[in-house]
């Protein structure tokens, strides 16, 4: 599976705490971040509707916005404005 590289700048204290959490969960920091991002995507899709893969190409064109149908509220509502 192809993976995309992404450089992340993060506060040293957050990184230290993330290392503890990742170690506790038996993952690398990279895999822990990936898991957290999967949870965020799942919560977003549960609140705002599935992100259709054909719309992912629109990300490079901010003037074109993906159409997402809203659904019931979720615990992470404060993170997403649909």
C-alpha positions as CSV (number, residue, x, y, z in Angstrom):
1,X,0.0,0.0,0.0
2,X,1.4,3.4,-0.9
3,X,1.7,5.9,1.9
4,X,2.1,9.6,1.8
5,X,4.9,11.3,3.8
6,X,3.9,14.3,5.9
7,X,6.1,16.4,8.2
8,X,4.4,17.4,11.5
9,X,5.7,20.1,13.8
10,X,4.6,19.4,17.3
11,X,5.3,20.9,20.7
12,X,7.9,18.8,22.6
13,X,5.5,18.2,25.6
14,X,2.8,16.9,23.4
15,X,5.3,14.6,21.7
16,X,6.4,13.2,25.1
17,X,2.9,12.6,26.2
18,X,2.0,11.0,22.8
19,X,5.0,8.6,23.1
20,X,3.6,7.5,26.5
21,X,0.2,6.9,25.0
22,X,1.6,5.1,21.9
23,X,3.8,2.8,24.1
24,X,0.8,2.0,26.4
25,X,-1.2,1.0,23.3
26,X,1.8,-1.0,21.8
27,X,2.1,1.3,18.8
28,X,4.7,3.6,17.3
29,X,4.0,7.3,17.6
30,X,3.4,7.3,13.8
31,X,0.8,4.5,14.1
32,X,-0.8,6.2,17.1
33,X,-1.3,9.4,15.2
34,X,-2.7,7.4,12.3
35,X,-5.1,5.7,14.6
36,X,-6.2,9.0,16.1
37,X,-6.8,10.4,12.6
38,X,-8.9,7.4,11.6
39,X,-11.1,8.0,14.7
40,X,-11.5,11.7,13.8
41,X,-12.4,10.8,10.2
42,X,-14.9,8.3,11.4
43,X,-16.5,10.8,13.8
44,X,-16.6,13.4,11.0
45,X,-18.2,11.0,8.6
46,X,-20.8,9.9,11.2
47,X,-21.7,13.6,11.8
48,X,-21.4,15.1,8.4
49,X,-21.8,12.2,6.0
50,X,-19.4,9.9,4.2
51,X,-16.6,11.5,2.2
52,X,-16.9,10.1,-1.2
53,X,-13.6,9.1,-2.8
54,X,-14.4,10.8,-6.1
55,X,-14.6,14.1,-4.2
56,X,-11.1,13.7,-2.7
57,X,-9.6,15.2,-5.9
58,X,-11.4,18.4,-5.0
59,X,-9.1,19.0,-2.1
60,X,-6.5,20.5,-4.4
61,X,-9.2,23.0,-5.6
62,X,-10.5,24.9,-2.6
63,X,-13.0,26.8,-4.7
64,X,-14.8,23.4,-5.3
65,X,-16.3,22.2,-2.0
66,X,-17.2,18.5,-1.4
67,X,-20.9,17.9,-0.9
68,X,-21.5,16.2,2.5
69,X,-25.0,15.4,3.8
70,X,-25.4,16.1,7.6
71,X,-26.5,13.3,9.9
72,X,-27.1,13.2,13.7
73,X,-24.8,15.0,16.1
74,X,-21.7,13.1,17.5
75,X,-19.4,13.7,20.6
76,X,-16.8,15.5,18.5
77,X,-19.2,18.1,17.2
78,X,-17.1,21.0,18.4
79,X,-14.3,19.9,15.9
80,X,-16.5,20.0,12.8
81,X,-18.5,22.7,11.2
82,X,-20.7,21.1,8.6
